[in-house]
Amino acid sequence: MPEMALTADRLVVIGRGRLIADTTVEEFTLRASRGQVLVRCADPARLAAALVAAGASVTDDPQGMLLVGGLEAGEIGRIAHDRDVVLHELTPQRASLEEAFMELTAGAVDYQGRTPLESAALAPAGATLATNHTSATNHAAASNLTTER
């Protein structure tokens, strides 16, 4: 789907015979984005405390980056400035076309792929399982997404 994101102007998405979306690629990915901002700064603990106090949700990772939800990038920058925290990165996060497609069509697919372990757990005793690695979800995704130029 990365190629589609680069070449398509509009998307028409149909699932189970119903129109899910008829929109631009940008609008489609924005619908699935969760409004989070990636933050790298000189003092992540101090900034995280200030952001939580301002009502944001903050998740940190071992590398010292913060993923902030509930505040826009500009507001995060203002809070960092007010606390004299130097920012190294402030990047709003957007869903990829594939992530947006999978999220927005999750309830509108007829078939869902399973991992080999999930298939084995559901198979009757003594059954032999095929090992085709192409999931039905990918086939459903390909058949449900139409692009217009």
Sequence and secondary structure as in RCSB ss.txt:
>XXXX:A:sequence
MPEMALTADRLVVIGRGRLIADTTVEEFTLRASRGQVLVRCADPARLAAALVAAGASVTDDPQGMLLVGGLEAGE
IGRIAHDRDVVLHELTPQRASLEEAFMELTAGAVDYQGRTPLESAALAPAGATLATNHTSATNHAAASNLTTER
>XXXX:A:secstr
 HHHHHH SEEEEEETTEEEEEEEHHHHHHHH   EEEEEES HHHHHHHHHHTT EEEE TTSEEEEESS HHH
HHHHHHHTT  EEEEEE    HHHHHHHHTTTS S     HHHHHHHS TT         HHHHHHHHHEEEE 
